[in-house]
Amino acid sequence: MFDRPDVGERAILVHIDFSSHDGTEDPDEFRELVSSAGVEAVGTVTGTRKQPSPRLFVGEGKLEEIRDAIVLHDADVVLFNHALSPSQERNVERELKCRVLDRTGVILDIFAQRARTHEGKLQVELAQLDHMSTRLIRGWTHLERQGGGIGLRGPGETQLETDRRLLRERIKSIHKRLSKVRRQRDQGRRARKRADIPSVSLVGYTNAGKSTLFNRVTNSSVYAADQLFATLDPTLRRLELPDIGPVVMADTVGFIRHLPHKLVEAFRATLQETTEASLLLHIVDSQDSRRDENIDQVEGVLSEIGADEIPVLQVFNKIDLLDNFSPRVDRNEQGLPVRAWVSAVSGEGLDGLYDAIVERLAEDVVHYFVLLGPTDGKLRALLHEAGSVLSEEHRETGETVLETRLQQRDWLQLLSRAGKSEESVRLDTERT
């Protein structure tokens, strides 16, 4: 659809600080993004301005500096650490006679490389087409209307108009297919809800160590690497936790500063795992110098997708990179765990993390000493079968005392299966 050169391997990076803008992008993070895209950054052009130029984003002098850097380093692509408008991107490309991509384009390229599942590929393509739809014109500036004359009469539209129509049809088709995938995901979530299985979703800034922690906790082999957006497709695994039973854990795509809105929209089906989780594990890179800013960015995206009301347990990862730091669990004024300090690589602090997860999920766990008579054999067998018996004591009177610990809903289900009501069960109230 585009008559353009391919994305090159050698890039000039452009980063401008604007005094009129808040929340300037991080140049170091942009270099990591470019590296994750598989592109070699051979030069960087920096500068300061009060505000972007409407036509070229940068000034004429800075444009000449970028042009000299392209010639000096034999670069074939210029990457801006900013969001460019379609006209700015087109104008700069025309002036430099070189492929130009903005920050959103780089992120989309990484996503396109990392998507593995059918759903992930569809979501990336949708985001790319939405981004591309406003930039079609630069691909066809050399074409006029379709040829006329006998045998050559076209539909009366320019090639650009034809491409826009095809683009709209493709976007419509992808939306239909994603709707089908979304329905399938909803069915899986409804089934888990019917079975009353809690779900724990890992969220966090990209490269915070979510997949490494996920692999360590679930004994999985999800792809994990020291690069941005190593994980794109969500992965679900079943996990058994004491007192809780089966739990579904989800590893999700990482967030990033100023994540393009179109990407959030395209990945809404994937992020649904986050919005309907019982507990969010917010993974934080504890040794990152912009740790607090990254936390704010993640909380902003969670608010955008409607997940800001879900209980959160912060997990400060990579403590093995901190000097003389021991794992611990921080609690709030009510004694509830709110932060666990761990290392997914070395395994330090994972026992405390497990206990904190159980504690946050097990807010409705009941601890009973149940008095059973000779006719209560079925209830005794069901409690043992559920693995909720901590101890068993036989008295001279013929009664049995079972110390049990399980969730309230499981207790009620077992009573129902045993044909008993809560009122009919005798408890040792002095010990319960």
KAWOMO-V177243 format. One record per residue. OMEGA is omega in whole degrees, 0 to 359 (none if undefined). NEAR is the number of other C-alpha atoms within 12 Angstrom. Layout:
omega={OMEGA	OMEGA}
near={NEAR	NEAR}
This chain:
omega={182	175	184	172	176	176	184	179	184	188	168	180	180	178	181	174	180	181	182	185	171	175	179	180	181	181	179	178	180	177	177	177	182	178	179	179	179	181	179	177	185	180	179	176	180	179	177	176	175	179	182	173	181	186	187	182	177	179	181	180	179	178	178	178	178	180	178	179	178	181	183	186	182	182	180	174	177	183	180	176	183	174	179	173	179	182	177	180	181	182	179	179	180	181	184	185	185	179	180	176	175	184	179	179	179	180	178	180	178	180	180	179	189	183	181	183	178	181	180	179	178	182	179	181	179	179	179	181	177	179	184	188	180	184	183	191	184	179	186	182	182	185	172	178	181	186	178	181	184	181	183	183	182	182	178	179	176	176	178	179	177	180	179	179	178	179	179	180	180	178	178	180	180	178	179	183	177	177	178	178	180	178	179	178	180	179	179	180	179	179	179	179	179	179	179	179	179	177	179	183	177	177	178	178	181	180	176	179	183	184	177	178	179	179	182	184	187	183	180	179	177	181	179	181	179	179	181	178	175	178	177	181	181	178	180	176	178	184	177	179	179	181	185	185	183	177	175	179	183	172	187	179	179	177	180	179	180	176	183	184	180	178	177	179	184	184	182	179	178	182	177	177	179	185	182	181	175	182	175	170	181	183	184	173	189	183	179	181	180	185	184	178	180	177	179	180	180	180	177	179	178	178	182	182	175	181	185	179	183	178	184	170	179	178	179	187	175	178	176	179	177	182	173	182	180	179	179	175	178	181	177	183	179	180	182	179	181	183	177	180	187	169	180	182	183	182	179	174	184	178	177	178	177	181	180	178	180	182	181	179	189	180	179	178	179	181	186	166	188	177	183	175	181	183	183	183	183	179	179	181	181	178	177	181	180	180	184	180	179	179	181	183	179	182	181	180	182	178	176	176	177	171	186	175	181	180	183	182	179	178	180	179	180	177	180	180	180	180	182	174	179	183	185	182	180	179	174	189	181	182	182	none}
near={19	19	14	21	15	14	23	25	23	30	37	41	43	42	34	32	26	21	14	13	15	11	16	22	27	25	26	20	28	34	32	29	39	41	27	30	32	23	28	27	34	27	29	33	30	22	25	22	19	16	19	26	23	16	22	28	36	34	22	18	16	26	29	18	23	39	33	19	29	31	22	17	22	22	31	34	39	46	49	43	38	37	30	32	27	28	22	28	39	29	27	36	33	20	21	28	22	31	34	46	38	35	38	36	39	40	46	38	31	30	37	31	23	30	26	21	20	20	30	35	28	35	41	40	34	36	33	33	33	30	32	30	28	23	31	30	28	27	26	22	18	14	17	15	19	18	16	14	8	7	9	11	13	15	14	15	18	22	25	27	21	21	24	25	17	18	26	20	17	22	27	19	19	29	28	18	23	29	21	18	25	27	17	17	24	19	14	21	28	18	15	23	18	11	18	21	30	35	41	41	45	48	49	47	46	41	38	47	45	52	45	32	45	41	27	28	36	29	17	21	19	28	25	28	22	21	28	36	41	36	42	39	34	38	32	30	26	24	27	22	31	25	33	35	27	23	32	37	39	42	45	44	44	43	41	38	35	29	33	27	23	24	39	30	24	35	38	36	34	40	37	30	41	44	32	34	35	34	37	40	43	45	44	43	36	36	24	24	15	21	23	18	24	34	31	23	27	36	30	23	33	36	17	21	28	20	28	23	18	27	27	34	37	36	43	43	44	34	31	23	21	19	11	8	19	22	29	25	29	23	19	12	8	8	13	23	30	30	32	38	39	42	38	37	26	17	25	28	32	31	22	26	36	34	25	34	43	33	26	32	35	29	22	18	24	22	26	30	28	37	32	29	23	16	17	25	18	20	35	32	20	25	34	21	14	24	26	33	27	21	20	21	19	17	14	9	12	14	22	26	31	35	29	35	30	33	32	23	22	29	33	23	22	28	25	18	17	22	19	19	16	18	10	17	27	23	23	19	14	10	14	17}
